[in-house]
Amino acid sequence: MFKEVFSLLAVFIGLFLFGMIVLRNGFAQIGEERLRNLILKLTDSTWKGLLVGTVITAIIQSSSAIMVIVIALVAAKLLTFQHSIGIILGANIGTTVTTELIAYEFSAFIVPFLFFGFIFLLFPGKLAYALGCLTFGLACIFIAMNGLQDLAHPLASIPWVHNFFNVTNEHHLLGIAIGGVLTAIIHSSTATVAIAMGFIGDHILSLPAAIAIMLGANIGTCMTAYIASIGAGQSAKLVAYANIWLNVFGVLLFIPMIGLLSSFVEMLTSNTMMQLAHSSLIFNLVCSLLMLPFVPLFTRFITFMHQKETISN
């Protein structure tokens, strides 16, 4: 049973990531160059950068992709480091659209989405291809979500896994560590949150523990941007460090408020998956809006902390 359950878990995680890739590929038809031009034209201030980062990330469903583009623009000296902060803040908000989407119950649409997605992919043209990727990718994501929920109970029936969940429910720092490490490995905070959704949906993980995992996922997702910044120059490295510090500050701010946040989202909806999705949205929205007025000060802080290191590298 042990091997079968974990094999299925790996399959569903892989299917979820595949669905995300297909979904993003459909949105990518607008072209990376167009995204670059749009970012350059509309990010002459921090608050504009926040709006642009939010909208574009919500559309293409990938904060990591936005971060890679931003790092490239900063490395090419087409975008200033300070203006990039606004885009990072917006990207953190925009990525929560995916978690809100997958929290809904769309099981009835899986077969139609698979069918129409396959049909659209047979037609020529960018629009048909984009629609095919969108519907087929969503179907894969929803299949994976159903699978993760169904696996939650048999997985928790394994004694040592059950004990592990009990410890995670009692110690939020462990949940944060799990979220960070898992996201750094699979390079998708959305997938990590989706896994947590499967477990809280079966009442194996408590909502506060799932929120802790979500907080850790926000730190773990910084790994992609850091890797992209290696060898990209001094300013680009500062962008990656800024992304890390923003999420670390946010997590430190919310650790004492996990219980309060849990109680608040429970008042908003009785759906446990939606509760976690709303928690992710509230966390990223509050952190980004709180940081926005302090971007110049934060920019100086990052420069002071990492200037010598980036020069030596």
TORROKE-410647 format. One record per residue (C-alpha): chain; residue in three letters; x, y, z. Coordinates in steps of 0.1 Angstrom, whole numbers, padded with zeros to 4 digits. Each point is the difference from the previous one (the first is absolute). Layout:
N
R   unit   code       X       Y       Z
R      A    ALA       X       Y       Z
...
end
This chain:
313
R   unit   code       X       Y       Z
R      A    MET    0000    0000    0000
R      A    PHE    0028    0024    0009
R      A    LYS    0016   -0001   -0035
R      A    GLU   -0033    0002   -0018
R      A    VAL   -0012    0030    0020
R      A    PHE    0032    0019   -0005
R      A    SER    0002   -0009   -0036
R      A    LEU   -0035    0014   -0006
R      A    LEU    0010    0031    0020
R      A    ALA    0030    0005   -0024
R      A    VAL   -0023   -0006   -0030
R      A    PHE   -0026    0026    0011
R      A    ILE    0027    0026    0009
R      A    GLY    0016   -0006   -0034
R      A    LEU   -0034    0003   -0017
R      A    PHE   -0007    0033    0018
R      A    LEU    0033    0014   -0011
R      A    PHE   -0006   -0011   -0035
R      A    GLY   -0034    0017    0000
R      A    MET    0016    0032    0012
R      A    ILE    0026   -0002   -0028
R      A    VAL   -0026   -0005   -0026
R      A    LEU   -0022    0028    0014
R      A    ARG    0030    0024    0000
R      A    ASN    0009   -0011   -0035
R      A    GLY   -0034    0011   -0012
R      A    PHE    0004    0034    0015
R      A    ALA    0036    0003   -0012
R      A    GLN   -0014    0005   -0036
R      A    ILE   -0001    0037    0007
R      A    GLY    0038   -0003   -0001
R      A    GLU    0028    0008    0025
R      A    GLU    0011    0030   -0021
R      A    ARG   -0034    0016    0003
R      A    LEU    0001   -0006    0038
R      A    ARG    0034    0017    0001
R      A    ASN   -0012    0030   -0019
R      A    LEU   -0031    0003    0021
R      A    ILE    0020   -0002    0032
R      A    LEU    0024    0027   -0012
R      A    LYS   -0028    0024   -0011
R      A    LEU   -0021   -0003    0031
R      A    THR    0025   -0002    0029
R      A    ASP    0012    0036    0003
R      A    SER   -0012    0000    0036
R      A    THR   -0002   -0026    0028
R      A    TRP   -0038   -0001    0003
R      A    LYS   -0003   -0004   -0038
R      A    GLY    0025   -0029    0003
R      A    LEU   -0022   -0016    0026
R      A    LEU   -0031    0002   -0022
R      A    VAL    0019   -0013   -0031
R      A    GLY    0016   -0028    0020
R      A    THR   -0034   -0010    0015
R      A    VAL   -0019    0000   -0034
R      A    ILE    0027   -0018   -0021
R      A    THR    0006   -0026    0027
R      A    ALA   -0037   -0007    0003
R      A    ILE   -0002   -0004   -0038
R      A    ILE    0030   -0023   -0006
R      A    GLN   -0003   -0018    0034
R      A    SER    0037    0001    0009
R      A    SER    0017    0024    0023
R      A    SER    0033   -0018   -0007
R      A    ALA   -0003    0008   -0037
R      A    ILE   -0005    0037    0008
R      A    MET    0030    0000    0024
R      A    VAL    0022   -0015   -0027
R      A    ILE   -0011    0027   -0025
R      A    VAL    0005    0027    0026
R      A    ILE    0035   -0012    0009
R      A    ALA    0009    0000   -0037
R      A    LEU   -0012    0035   -0004
R      A    VAL    0019    0012    0030
R      A    ALA    0031   -0018   -0011
R      A    ALA   -0003    0018   -0034
R      A    LYS   -0004    0033    0018
R      A    LEU   -0034    0006   -0016
R      A    LEU   -0017    0000    0033
R      A    THR    0012    0015    0033
R      A    PHE    0003   -0022    0031
R      A    GLN   -0024    0022    0020
R      A    HIS   -0027   -0002   -0027
R      A    SER    0003   -0038    0000
R      A    ILE   -0011   -0001    0036
R      A    GLY   -0035    0011   -0010
R      A    ILE   -0002   -0028   -0026
R      A    ILE    0011   -0026    0026
R      A    LEU   -0027    0012    0024
R      A    GLY   -0026   -0002   -0027
R      A    ALA    0012   -0035   -0011
R      A    ASN   -0005   -0013    0035
R      A    ILE   -0037    0012   -0001
R      A    GLY   -0006   -0012   -0035
R      A    THR    0011   -0036    0006
R      A    THR   -0028   -0004    0026
R      A    VAL   -0025    0000   -0029
R      A    THR    0010   -0036   -0007
R      A    THR   -0006   -0012    0035
R      A    GLU   -0034    0017    0001
R      A    LEU   -0009   -0017   -0033
R      A    ILE    0011   -0036    0010
R      A    ALA   -0019    0003    0033
R      A    TYR   -0034   -0001   -0019
R      A    GLU   -0017   -0033   -0007
R      A    PHE    0003   -0005   -0037
R      A    SER   -0002   -0038   -0002
R      A    ALA   -0030    0001   -0023
R      A    PHE    0020    0020   -0026
R      A    ILE    0030   -0024   -0002
R      A    VAL   -0013   -0021   -0029
R      A    PRO   -0013    0029   -0021
R      A    PHE    0033    0019    0006
R      A    LEU    0020   -0030   -0011
R      A    PHE   -0022   -0005   -0031
R      A    PHE   -0001    0036   -0011
R      A    GLY    0037    0005    0009
R      A    PHE    0010   -0029   -0023
R      A    ILE   -0023    0013   -0028
R      A    PHE    0014    0036    0002
R      A    LEU    0035   -0013   -0001
R      A    LEU   -0007   -0017   -0034
R      A    PHE   -0009    0034   -0016
R      A    PRO    0027    0023   -0014
R      A    GLY    0005    0035    0013
R      A    LYS    0012    0016    0032
R      A    LEU   -0035    0006    0014
R      A    ALA   -0011   -0036   -0004
R      A    TYR    0033   -0012    0015
R      A    ALA   -0003    0023    0030
R      A    LEU   -0036   -0011    0006
R      A    GLY    0011   -0036   -0003
R      A    CYS    0028    0004    0025
R      A    LEU   -0023    0019    0024
R      A    THR   -0027   -0025    0001
R      A    PHE    0022   -0031   -0001
R      A    GLY    0024    0014    0026
R      A    LEU   -0029    0008    0024
R      A    ALA   -0014   -0035   -0005
R      A    CYS    0034   -0015    0010
R      A    ILE    0001    0023    0031
R      A    PHE   -0035   -0010    0011
R      A    ILE    0007   -0037   -0005
R      A    ALA    0032    0004    0021
R      A    MET   -0019    0019    0027
R      A    ASN   -0027   -0028    0002
R      A    GLY    0028   -0026    0002
R      A    LEU    0018    0018    0028
R      A    GLN   -0032    0003    0020
R      A    ASP   -0007   -0037   -0005
R      A    LEU    0035   -0010    0011
R      A    ALA   -0001    0021    0032
R      A    HIS   -0017   -0026    0021
R      A    PRO    0020   -0031   -0011
R      A    LEU    0032    0020    0003
R      A    ALA   -0009    0011    0036
R      A    SER   -0009   -0036    0009
R      A    ILE    0038   -0009   -0001
R      A    PRO    0010    0003    0036
R      A    TRP    0032    0021   -0003
R      A    VAL   -0017    0023   -0025
R      A    HIS   -0029    0004    0024
R      A    ASN    0024    0009    0028
R      A    PHE    0018    0024   -0023
R      A    PHE   -0033    0019   -0007
R      A    ASN   -0008    0001    0037
R      A    VAL    0034    0017    0007
R      A    THR   -0006    0024   -0029
R      A    ASN   -0034    0009    0014
R      A    GLU    0016    0009    0033
R      A    HIS    0032    0018   -0012
R      A    HIS   -0005    0027   -0026
R      A    LEU    0038    0005   -0006
R      A    LEU    0002   -0036   -0013
R      A    GLY   -0028    0008   -0024
R      A    ILE    0018    0030   -0013
R      A    ALA    0032   -0021   -0005
R      A    ILE   -0020   -0026   -0019
R      A    GLY   -0016    0026   -0022
R      A    GLY    0034    0016   -0007
R      A    VAL    0019   -0032   -0008
R      A    LEU   -0027   -0016   -0021
R      A    THR   -0005    0032   -0021
R      A    ALA    0037    0004   -0005
R      A    ILE    0001   -0036   -0013
R      A    ILE   -0030    0000   -0023
R      A    HIS    0003    0037   -0009
R      A    SER   -0037    0007    0004
R      A    SER   -0016    0016    0031
R      A    THR   -0034   -0006   -0016
R      A    ALA    0006   -0037   -0001
R      A    THR    0011    0000    0037
R      A    VAL   -0032    0019    0010
R      A    ALA   -0020   -0025   -0021
R      A    ILE    0015   -0029    0019
R      A    ALA   -0009    0017    0033
R      A    MET   -0035    0006   -0013
R      A    GLY   -0004   -0038   -0006
R      A    PHE    0010   -0007    0036
R      A    ILE   -0022    0026    0017
R      A    GLY   -0029   -0010   -0023
R      A    ASP    0001   -0034    0017
R      A    HIS    0006    0016    0035
R      A    ILE    0034   -0015    0004
R      A    LEU    0018    0033    0001
R      A    SER   -0014    0028    0021
R      A    LEU   -0006    0034   -0017
R      A    PRO    0028    0017    0021
R      A    ALA    0024   -0027   -0010
R      A    ALA   -0009    0004   -0037
R      A    ILE    0004    0037    0003
R      A    ALA    0035   -0005    0014
R      A    ILE    0008   -0022   -0030
R      A    MET   -0013    0027   -0023
R      A    LEU    0022    0026    0017
R      A    GLY    0030   -0023   -0005
R      A    ALA   -0009   -0004   -0036
R      A    ASN    0003    0037   -0006
R      A    ILE    0036   -0002    0012
R      A    GLY    0008   -0031   -0019
R      A    THR   -0012    0015   -0033
R      A    CYS    0029    0025    0002
R      A    MET    0024   -0028   -0010
R      A    THR   -0009    0003   -0037
R      A    ALA    0008    0038   -0001
R      A    TYR    0032   -0005    0019
R      A    ILE    0012   -0027   -0025
R      A    ALA   -0010    0023   -0029
R      A    SER    0021    0028    0015
R      A    ILE    0032   -0020    0001
R      A    GLY    0025    0016   -0024
R      A    ALA   -0025    0027   -0010
R      A    GLY    0018    0029    0016
R      A    GLN    0000    0020    0032
R      A    SER   -0034    0017   -0004
R      A    ALA   -0017   -0032   -0010
R      A    LYS    0013   -0018    0031
R      A    LEU   -0014    0028    0021
R      A    VAL   -0035   -0007   -0015
R      A    ALA    0003   -0036    0010
R      A    TYR    0010    0010    0036
R      A    ALA   -0028    0025    0001
R      A    ASN   -0025   -0027   -0009
R      A    ILE    0014   -0022    0028
R      A    TRP   -0001    0027    0026
R      A    LEU   -0035    0011   -0009
R      A    ASN   -0014   -0034    0006
R      A    VAL    0021   -0006    0031
R      A    PHE   -0012    0032    0016
R      A    GLY   -0036   -0009   -0010
R      A    VAL    0002   -0034    0016
R      A    LEU    0016    0014    0032
R      A    LEU   -0029    0025    0002
R      A    PHE   -0027   -0026   -0004
R      A    ILE    0014   -0028    0022
R      A    PRO   -0015    0015    0032
R      A    MET   -0033    0005   -0019
R      A    ILE   -0005   -0035   -0015
R      A    GLY   -0028   -0007    0025
R      A    LEU   -0016    0034   -0006
R      A    LEU    0002   -0004   -0038
R      A    SER   -0015   -0036    0003
R      A    SER   -0029    0013    0021
R      A    PHE   -0007    0029   -0025
R      A    VAL   -0001   -0022   -0031
R      A    GLU   -0022   -0025    0017
R      A    MET   -0025    0028    0004
R      A    LEU    0002    0007   -0038
R      A    THR   -0008   -0036   -0012
R      A    SER   -0007   -0035    0014
R      A    ASN    0020   -0015   -0029
R      A    THR    0034   -0010    0014
R      A    MET    0018    0002   -0034
R      A    MET   -0014    0035   -0005
R      A    GLN    0011    0009    0035
R      A    LEU    0036   -0008   -0009
R      A    ALA   -0003    0018   -0034
R      A    HIS   -0014    0031    0017
R      A    SER    0029   -0002    0026
R      A    SER    0025    0001   -0028
R      A    LEU   -0017    0030   -0016
R      A    ILE   -0002    0019    0032
R      A    PHE    0036   -0007    0009
R      A    ASN    0014    0012   -0033
R      A    LEU   -0023    0029   -0003
R      A    VAL    0007    0013    0035
R      A    CYS    0037   -0004   -0003
R      A    SER    0002    0017   -0034
R      A    LEU   -0021    0029    0010
R      A    LEU    0018    0005    0033
R      A    MET    0034    0000   -0018
R      A    LEU   -0010    0023   -0028
R      A    PRO    0005    0034    0018
R      A    PHE    0034   -0012    0013
R      A    VAL    0015   -0012   -0033
R      A    PRO    0027    0028   -0001
R      A    LEU    0011   -0009    0035
R      A    PHE   -0002   -0037   -0008
R      A    THR    0021    0005   -0031
R      A    ARG    0027    0017    0021
R      A    PHE   -0001   -0029    0025
R      A    ILE    0005   -0026   -0027
R      A    THR    0028    0020   -0016
R      A    PHE    0017    0004    0034
R      A    MET   -0003   -0036    0010
R      A    HIS    0011   -0016   -0033
R      A    GLN    0020    0026   -0020
R      A    LYS    0034   -0014    0010
R      A    GLU   -0011   -0035   -0006
R      A    THR   -0013    0006   -0035
R      A    ILE    0031    0019   -0009
R      A    SER    0023   -0028    0012
R      A    ASN   -0021   -0025   -0020
end
